[in-house]
Amino acid sequence: MKRSGLITTKIGMTRLYDEGGVAHPVTVLAVGDCTVIGNRTMEKNGYVANIVGLREAKAKHVAKPQAVAAEKAGVKPYRKIVEFRVSDDCVIPSGTVLSAAHFVAGQFVDVQATSKGKGFQGAMKRHNFGGKEATHGVLKAHRSLGGTGMREWPGRVLKGKKMAGQMGNETVTVQNLKVFGTDATENLVFVEGAVPGANGTFVLVTDAVKKQHKDLPVPTVASAQQQAPAVAEEQ
């Protein structure tokens, strides 16, 4: 079984307490209007996936290819669109609004986001180099990285050499974070520990691939907004 993930927005960090009064640092993730806007099928596309969008946007505020694709599919354009590959039993119908109840307290998840950009940084900060000696003849080169190349062969700097350069602003995945709990009213997910990225960053949350899961809602739990009309009809 491989369930769909959610697109969330990082709100920030706070502290929550368990039943024993122990404090847990958690990151607050807002699910918002996370909606399934399409599907990929094995017959047509060669794989099975749910297409999920977050944060409705006007057509003029998204790229033209995304706006045209949304118009052809008969859905509204979204700021962020992601495909989550799933198993056949976890396909979610298009138009389903997802909720924080998709995850349960105690399960483990993997999160993926774009880390904070640090700009151009030296080797000591970027790669944790120790630097040169503070004395014994070292003059104005205490934070330099030292020699980088070799002599006659190969006579160049090898690809991948740790040097100064752009730091951060890259896709980072953190695995096996525990879900402390969820808030159905505000549609929030509380994840123990730190999540990459600045506040407001889009964060992809999926079931942890290295953990066993049970008692999870399959394929998902729709939001309260969609459940309300069904209850009214039954009454």
KOLGUKOL-539124 format. One record per residue (C-alpha): z, x, y; residue in three letters; residue number from 1. Coordinates in nm, 3 decimals. Example, Ala and Ser with C-alpha at 12.3 -4.5 7.8 and 13.67 -1.06 7.14 Angstrom:
! residues 2
<r c3="0.780" c1="1.230" c2="-0.450" r="Ala" k="1"/>
<r c3="0.714" c1="1.367" c2="-0.106" r="Ser" k="2"/>
END
This chain:
! residues 235
<r c3="0.000" c1="0.000" c2="0.000" r="Met" k="1"/>
<r c3="-0.099" c1="0.134" c2="0.341" r="Lys" k="2"/>
<r c3="-0.007" c1="-0.081" c2="0.637" r="Arg" k="3"/>
<r c3="-0.146" c1="-0.084" c2="0.986" r="Ser" k="4"/>
<r c3="0.024" c1="0.103" c2="1.267" r="Gly" k="5"/>
<r c3="0.109" c1="-0.010" c2="1.618" r="Leu" k="6"/>
<r c3="0.012" c1="0.115" c2="1.962" r="Ile" k="7"/>
<r c3="0.321" c1="0.134" c2="2.181" r="Thr" k="8"/>
<r c3="0.417" c1="0.261" c2="2.525" r="Thr" k="9"/>
<r c3="0.696" c1="0.513" c2="2.569" r="Lys" k="10"/>
<r c3="0.966" c1="0.373" c2="2.799" r="Ile" k="11"/>
<r c3="1.218" c1="0.657" c2="2.783" r="Gly" k="12"/>
<r c3="1.530" c1="0.767" c2="2.601" r="Met" k="13"/>
<r c3="1.876" c1="0.613" c2="2.581" r="Thr" k="14"/>
<r c3="2.184" c1="0.605" c2="2.360" r="Arg" k="15"/>
<r c3="2.273" c1="0.336" c2="2.107" r="Leu" k="16"/>
<r c3="2.581" c1="0.300" c2="1.888" r="Tyr" k="17"/>
<r c3="2.596" c1="0.205" c2="1.522" r="Asp" k="18"/>
<r c3="2.864" c1="-0.010" c2="1.358" r="Glu" k="19"/>
<r c3="3.092" c1="0.292" c2="1.320" r="Gly" k="20"/>
<r c3="3.077" c1="0.372" c2="1.691" r="Gly" k="21"/>
<r c3="2.859" c1="0.682" c2="1.643" r="Val" k="22"/>
<r c3="2.613" c1="0.746" c2="1.927" r="Ala" k="23"/>
<r c3="2.246" c1="0.794" c2="1.840" r="His" k="24"/>
<r c3="1.986" c1="0.927" c2="2.087" r="Pro" k="25"/>
<r c3="1.684" c1="0.699" c2="2.062" r="Val" k="26"/>
<r c3="1.343" c1="0.669" c2="2.223" r="Thr" k="27"/>
<r c3="1.247" c1="0.319" c2="2.341" r="Val" k="28"/>
<r c3="0.891" c1="0.213" c2="2.258" r="Leu" k="29"/>
<r c3="0.741" c1="-0.107" c2="2.398" r="Ala" k="30"/>
<r c3="0.496" c1="-0.293" c2="2.174" r="Val" k="31"/>
<r c3="0.368" c1="-0.519" c2="2.453" r="Gly" k="32"/>
<r c3="0.048" c1="-0.714" c2="2.385" r="Asp" k="33"/>
<r c3="-0.058" c1="-0.503" c2="2.085" r="Cys" k="34"/>
<r c3="-0.333" c1="-0.714" c2="1.925" r="Thr" k="35"/>
<r c3="-0.572" c1="-0.684" c2="1.631" r="Val" k="36"/>
<r c3="-0.918" c1="-0.718" c2="1.785" r="Ile" k="37"/>
<r c3="-1.136" c1="-0.647" c2="1.481" r="Gly" k="38"/>
<r c3="-1.166" c1="-0.508" c2="1.130" r="Asn" k="39"/>
<r c3="-1.369" c1="-0.256" c2="0.936" r="Arg" k="40"/>
<r c3="-1.483" c1="-0.354" c2="0.588" r="Thr" k="41"/>
<r c3="-1.588" c1="-0.153" c2="0.285" r="Met" k="42"/>
<r c3="-1.916" c1="-0.344" c2="0.254" r="Glu" k="43"/>
<r c3="-2.025" c1="-0.288" c2="0.614" r="Lys" k="44"/>
<r c3="-1.850" c1="0.032" c2="0.722" r="Asn" k="45"/>
<r c3="-1.755" c1="0.211" c2="0.401" r="Gly" k="46"/>
<r c3="-1.382" c1="0.196" c2="0.472" r="Tyr" k="47"/>
<r c3="-1.111" c1="-0.061" c2="0.549" r="Val" k="48"/>
<r c3="-0.928" c1="-0.055" c2="0.883" r="Ala" k="49"/>
<r c3="-0.769" c1="-0.270" c2="1.150" r="Asn" k="50"/>
<r c3="-0.888" c1="-0.222" c2="1.509" r="Ile" k="51"/>
<r c3="-0.588" c1="-0.256" c2="1.738" r="Val" k="52"/>
<r c3="-0.585" c1="-0.279" c2="2.117" r="Gly" k="53"/>
<r c3="-0.308" c1="-0.255" c2="2.374" r="Leu" k="54"/>
<r c3="-0.288" c1="-0.363" c2="2.737" r="Arg" k="55"/>
<r c3="-0.561" c1="-0.604" c2="2.840" r="Glu" k="56"/>
<r c3="-0.785" c1="-0.476" c2="3.117" r="Ala" k="57"/>
<r c3="-1.067" c1="-0.600" c2="3.330" r="Lys" k="58"/>
<r c3="-1.417" c1="-0.496" c2="3.227" r="Ala" k="59"/>
<r c3="-1.459" c1="-0.294" c2="3.548" r="Lys" k="60"/>
<r c3="-1.153" c1="-0.085" c2="3.460" r="His" k="61"/>
<r c3="-1.278" c1="0.039" c2="3.121" r="Val" k="62"/>
<r c3="-1.577" c1="0.249" c2="3.022" r="Ala" k="63"/>
<r c3="-1.904" c1="0.059" c2="2.992" r="Lys" k="64"/>
<r c3="-1.945" c1="0.119" c2="2.614" r="Pro" k="65"/>
<r c3="-1.598" c1="-0.031" c2="2.551" r="Gln" k="66"/>
<r c3="-1.669" c1="-0.325" c2="2.778" r="Ala" k="67"/>
<r c3="-2.002" c1="-0.400" c2="2.605" r="Val" k="68"/>
<r c3="-1.846" c1="-0.365" c2="2.259" r="Ala" k="69"/>
<r c3="-1.566" c1="-0.604" c2="2.354" r="Ala" k="70"/>
<r c3="-1.816" c1="-0.857" c2="2.488" r="Glu" k="71"/>
<r c3="-2.022" c1="-0.844" c2="2.168" r="Lys" k="72"/>
<r c3="-1.710" c1="-0.886" c2="1.955" r="Ala" k="73"/>
<r c3="-1.596" c1="-1.180" c2="2.165" r="Gly" k="74"/>
<r c3="-1.263" c1="-1.023" c2="2.263" r="Val" k="75"/>
<r c3="-1.111" c1="-0.899" c2="2.586" r="Lys" k="76"/>
<r c3="-1.135" c1="-0.528" c2="2.671" r="Pro" k="77"/>
<r c3="-0.822" c1="-0.320" c2="2.624" r="Tyr" k="78"/>
<r c3="-0.703" c1="0.002" c2="2.784" r="Arg" k="79"/>
<r c3="-0.624" c1="0.165" c2="2.448" r="Lys" k="80"/>
<r c3="-0.809" c1="0.095" c2="2.121" r="Ile" k="81"/>
<r c3="-0.724" c1="0.263" c2="1.789" r="Val" k="82"/>
<r c3="-0.837" c1="0.218" c2="1.430" r="Glu" k="83"/>
<r c3="-0.570" c1="0.224" c2="1.159" r="Phe" k="84"/>
<r c3="-0.701" c1="0.266" c2="0.806" r="Arg" k="85"/>
<r c3="-0.529" c1="0.027" c2="0.566" r="Val" k="86"/>
<r c3="-0.541" c1="-0.087" c2="0.206" r="Ser" k="87"/>
<r c3="-0.717" c1="-0.409" c2="0.110" r="Asp" k="88"/>
<r c3="-0.391" c1="-0.610" c2="0.101" r="Asp" k="89"/>
<r c3="-0.295" c1="-0.505" c2="0.455" r="Cys" k="90"/>
<r c3="-0.597" c1="-0.635" c2="0.647" r="Val" k="91"/>
<r c3="-0.477" c1="-0.838" c2="0.947" r="Ile" k="92"/>
<r c3="-0.697" c1="-1.118" c2="1.085" r="Pro" k="93"/>
<r c3="-0.858" c1="-1.054" c2="1.421" r="Ser" k="94"/>
<r c3="-0.666" c1="-1.209" c2="1.709" r="Gly" k="95"/>
<r c3="-0.320" c1="-1.153" c2="1.557" r="Thr" k="96"/>
<r c3="-0.066" c1="-1.037" c2="1.816" r="Val" k="97"/>
<r c3="0.164" c1="-0.780" c2="1.657" r="Leu" k="98"/>
<r c3="0.536" c1="-0.753" c2="1.722" r="Ser" k="99"/>
<r c3="0.820" c1="-0.503" c2="1.693" r="Ala" k="100"/>
<r c3="0.925" c1="-0.676" c2="1.370" r="Ala" k="101"/>
<r c3="0.636" c1="-0.493" c2="1.203" r="His" k="102"/>
<r c3="0.894" c1="-0.216" c2="1.148" r="Phe" k="103"/>
<r c3="1.244" c1="-0.260" c2="1.006" r="Val" k="104"/>
<r c3="1.566" c1="-0.076" c2="1.080" r="Ala" k="105"/>
<r c3="1.625" c1="0.220" c2="0.851" r="Gly" k="106"/>
<r c3="1.265" c1="0.294" c2="0.765" r="Gln" k="107"/>
<r c3="1.091" c1="0.619" c2="0.860" r="Phe" k="108"/>
<r c3="0.784" c1="0.642" c2="1.081" r="Val" k="109"/>
<r c3="0.538" c1="0.902" c2="1.208" r="Asp" k="110"/>
<r c3="0.462" c1="0.903" c2="1.581" r="Val" k="111"/>
<r c3="0.163" c1="1.055" c2="1.758" r="Gln" k="112"/>
<r c3="0.113" c1="1.102" c2="2.132" r="Ala" k="113"/>
<r c3="-0.022" c1="1.341" c2="2.393" r="Thr" k="114"/>
<r c3="0.240" c1="1.596" c2="2.492" r="Ser" k="115"/>
<r c3="0.333" c1="1.675" c2="2.851" r="Lys" k="116"/>
<r c3="0.094" c1="1.915" c2="3.021" r="Gly" k="117"/>
<r c3="0.260" c1="2.239" c2="3.137" r="Lys" k="118"/>
<r c3="-0.043" c1="2.398" c2="3.299" r="Gly" k="119"/>
<r c3="-0.133" c1="2.767" c2="3.261" r="Phe" k="120"/>
<r c3="0.167" c1="2.953" c2="3.117" r="Gln" k="121"/>
<r c3="0.241" c1="3.308" c2="3.008" r="Gly" k="122"/>
<r c3="0.292" c1="3.427" c2="2.652" r="Ala" k="123"/>
<r c3="0.672" c1="3.423" c2="2.673" r="Met" k="124"/>
<r c3="0.694" c1="3.055" c2="2.758" r="Lys" k="125"/>
<r c3="0.389" c1="2.944" c2="2.560" r="Arg" k="126"/>
<r c3="0.457" c1="3.137" c2="2.236" r="His" k="127"/>
<r c3="0.823" c1="3.240" c2="2.273" r="Asn" k="128"/>
<r c3="0.746" c1="3.613" c2="2.302" r="Phe" k="129"/>
<r c3="1.046" c1="3.838" c2="2.364" r="Gly" k="130"/>
<r c3="0.890" c1="4.038" c2="2.645" r="Gly" k="131"/>
<r c3="0.915" c1="4.413" c2="2.702" r="Lys" k="132"/>
<r c3="1.223" c1="4.625" c2="2.768" r="Glu" k="133"/>
<r c3="1.409" c1="4.575" c2="3.093" r="Ala" k="134"/>
<r c3="1.419" c1="4.953" c2="3.155" r="Thr" k="135"/>
<r c3="1.313" c1="5.284" c2="2.990" r="His" k="136"/>
<r c3="0.999" c1="5.324" c2="3.193" r="Gly" k="137"/>
<r c3="0.873" c1="4.964" c2="3.191" r="Val" k="138"/>
<r c3="0.747" c1="4.889" c2="3.541" r="Leu" k="139"/>
<r c3="0.633" c1="4.542" c2="3.653" r="Lys" k="140"/>
<r c3="0.528" c1="4.443" c2="3.300" r="Ala" k="141"/>
<r c3="0.845" c1="4.288" c2="3.161" r="His" k="142"/>
<r c3="0.682" c1="3.952" c2="3.076" r="Arg" k="143"/>
<r c3="0.339" c1="4.079" c2="2.970" r="Ser" k="144"/>
<r c3="0.221" c1="4.026" c2="2.614" r="Leu" k="145"/>
<r c3="0.117" c1="4.387" c2="2.540" r="Gly" k="146"/>
<r c3="-0.201" c1="4.502" c2="2.365" r="Gly" k="147"/>
<r c3="-0.436" c1="4.238" c2="2.230" r="Thr" k="148"/>
<r c3="-0.738" c1="4.417" c2="2.085" r="Gly" k="149"/>
<r c3="-0.813" c1="4.709" c2="1.851" r="Met" k="150"/>
<r c3="-1.016" c1="5.029" c2="1.863" r="Arg" k="151"/>
<r c3="-1.358" c1="5.091" c2="1.714" r="Glu" k="152"/>
<r c3="-1.331" c1="4.809" c2="1.461" r="Trp" k="153"/>
<r c3="-1.354" c1="4.523" c2="1.525" r="Pro" k="154"/>
<r c3="-1.347" c1="4.627" c2="1.890" r="Gly" k="155"/>
<r c3="-1.263" c1="4.281" c2="2.020" r="Arg" k="156"/>
<r c3="-0.980" c1="4.034" c2="2.052" r="Val" k="157"/>
<r c3="-0.955" c1="3.830" c2="1.734" r="Leu" k="158"/>
<r c3="-0.997" c1="3.455" c2="1.763" r="Lys" k="159"/>
<r c3="-0.667" c1="3.268" c2="1.771" r="Gly" k="160"/>
<r c3="-0.470" c1="3.554" c2="1.925" r="Lys" k="161"/>
<r c3="-0.154" c1="3.428" c2="2.093" r="Lys" k="162"/>
<r c3="-0.208" c1="3.483" c2="2.464" r="Met" k="163"/>
<r c3="-0.142" c1="3.315" c2="2.796" r="Ala" k="164"/>
<r c3="-0.328" c1="2.990" c2="2.859" r="Gly" k="165"/>
<r c3="-0.311" c1="2.613" c2="2.890" r="Gln" k="166"/>
<r c3="0.014" c1="2.478" c2="2.745" r="Met" k="167"/>
<r c3="0.079" c1="2.120" c2="2.642" r="Gly" k="168"/>
<r c3="-0.151" c1="1.822" c2="2.700" r="Asn" k="169"/>
<r c3="-0.245" c1="1.809" c2="2.331" r="Glu" k="170"/>
<r c3="-0.207" c1="1.561" c2="2.049" r="Thr" k="171"/>
<r c3="0.129" c1="1.605" c2="1.877" r="Val" k="172"/>
<r c3="0.250" c1="1.428" c2="1.563" r="Thr" k="173"/>
<r c3="0.619" c1="1.408" c2="1.473" r="Val" k="174"/>
<r c3="0.695" c1="1.295" c2="1.119" r="Gln" k="175"/>
<r c3="0.990" c1="1.122" c2="0.954" r="Asn" k="176"/>
<r c3="1.166" c1="0.969" c2="1.254" r="Leu" k="177"/>
<r c3="1.409" c1="0.693" c2="1.163" r="Lys" k="178"/>
<r c3="1.383" c1="0.345" c2="1.313" r="Val" k="179"/>
<r c3="1.727" c1="0.266" c2="1.454" r="Phe" k="180"/>
<r c3="1.638" c1="-0.097" c2="1.517" r="Gly" k="181"/>
<r c3="1.413" c1="-0.341" c2="1.700" r="Thr" k="182"/>
<r c3="1.452" c1="-0.594" c2="1.981" r="Asp" k="183"/>
<r c3="1.254" c1="-0.911" c2="1.909" r="Ala" k="184"/>
<r c3="1.324" c1="-1.061" c2="2.253" r="Thr" k="185"/>
<r c3="1.188" c1="-0.769" c2="2.454" r="Glu" k="186"/>
<r c3="0.948" c1="-0.657" c2="2.177" r="Asn" k="187"/>
<r c3="1.091" c1="-0.303" c2="2.159" r="Leu" k="188"/>
<r c3="1.122" c1="-0.045" c2="1.882" r="Val" k="189"/>
<r c3="1.407" c1="0.208" c2="1.891" r="Phe" k="190"/>
<r c3="1.325" c1="0.538" c2="1.719" r="Val" k="191"/>
<r c3="1.589" c1="0.804" c2="1.665" r="Glu" k="192"/>
<r c3="1.508" c1="1.137" c2="1.824" r="Gly" k="193"/>
<r c3="1.249" c1="1.254" c2="2.072" r="Ala" k="194"/>
<r c3="0.888" c1="1.138" c2="2.091" r="Val" k="195"/>
<r c3="0.611" c1="1.352" c2="2.247" r="Pro" k="196"/>
<r c3="0.472" c1="1.268" c2="2.588" r="Gly" k="197"/>
<r c3="0.591" c1="1.153" c2="2.927" r="Ala" k="198"/>
<r c3="0.723" c1="0.805" c2="2.998" r="Asn" k="199"/>
<r c3="0.433" c1="0.560" c2="3.001" r="Gly" k="200"/>
<r c3="0.237" c1="0.751" c2="2.737" r="Thr" k="201"/>
<r c3="0.060" c1="0.560" c2="2.459" r="Phe" k="202"/>
<r c3="0.235" c1="0.632" c2="2.128" r="Val" k="203"/>
<r c3="0.088" c1="0.552" c2="1.785" r="Leu" k="204"/>
<r c3="0.354" c1="0.452" c2="1.531" r="Val" k="205"/>
<r c3="0.280" c1="0.432" c2="1.157" r="Thr" k="206"/>
<r c3="0.480" c1="0.424" c2="0.834" r="Asp" k="207"/>
<r c3="0.584" c1="0.778" c2="0.737" r="Ala" k="208"/>
<r c3="0.337" c1="0.918" c2="0.485" r="Val" k="209"/>
<r c3="0.596" c1="1.144" c2="0.321" r="Lys" k="210"/>
<r c3="0.853" c1="0.870" c2="0.256" r="Lys" k="211"/>
<r c3="0.876" c1="0.582" c2="0.011" r="Gln" k="212"/>
<r c3="0.901" c1="0.236" c2="0.167" r="His" k="213"/>
<r c3="1.016" c1="-0.100" c2="0.036" r="Lys" k="214"/>
<r c3="1.099" c1="-0.442" c2="0.178" r="Asp" k="215"/>
<r c3="0.846" c1="-0.405" c2="0.458" r="Leu" k="216"/>
<r c3="0.653" c1="-0.707" c2="0.590" r="Pro" k="217"/>
<r c3="0.303" c1="-0.708" c2="0.439" r="Val" k="218"/>
<r c3="0.065" c1="-0.706" c2="0.611" r="Pro" k="219"/>
<r c3="0.273" c1="-0.766" c2="0.927" r="Thr" k="220"/>
<r c3="0.488" c1="-1.006" c2="1.129" r="Val" k="221"/>
<r c3="0.309" c1="-1.188" c2="1.409" r="Ala" k="222"/>
<r c3="0.469" c1="-1.214" c2="1.751" r="Ser" k="223"/>
<r c3="0.690" c1="-1.506" c2="1.852" r="Ala" k="224"/>
<r c3="0.418" c1="-1.638" c2="2.082" r="Gln" k="225"/>
<r c3="0.192" c1="-1.702" c2="1.784" r="Gln" k="226"/>
<r c3="0.468" c1="-1.836" c2="1.560" r="Gln" k="227"/>
<r c3="0.588" c1="-2.097" c2="1.810" r="Ala" k="228"/>
<r c3="0.290" c1="-2.342" c2="1.780" r="Pro" k="229"/>
<r c3="0.313" c1="-2.341" c2="1.400" r="Ala" k="230"/>
<r c3="0.681" c1="-2.444" c2="1.413" r="Val" k="231"/>
<r c3="0.601" c1="-2.723" c2="1.659" r="Ala" k="232"/>
<r c3="0.338" c1="-2.868" c2="1.424" r="Glu" k="233"/>
<r c3="0.583" c1="-2.871" c2="1.133" r="Glu" k="234"/>
<r c3="0.835" c1="-3.069" c2="1.336" r="Gln" k="235"/>
END
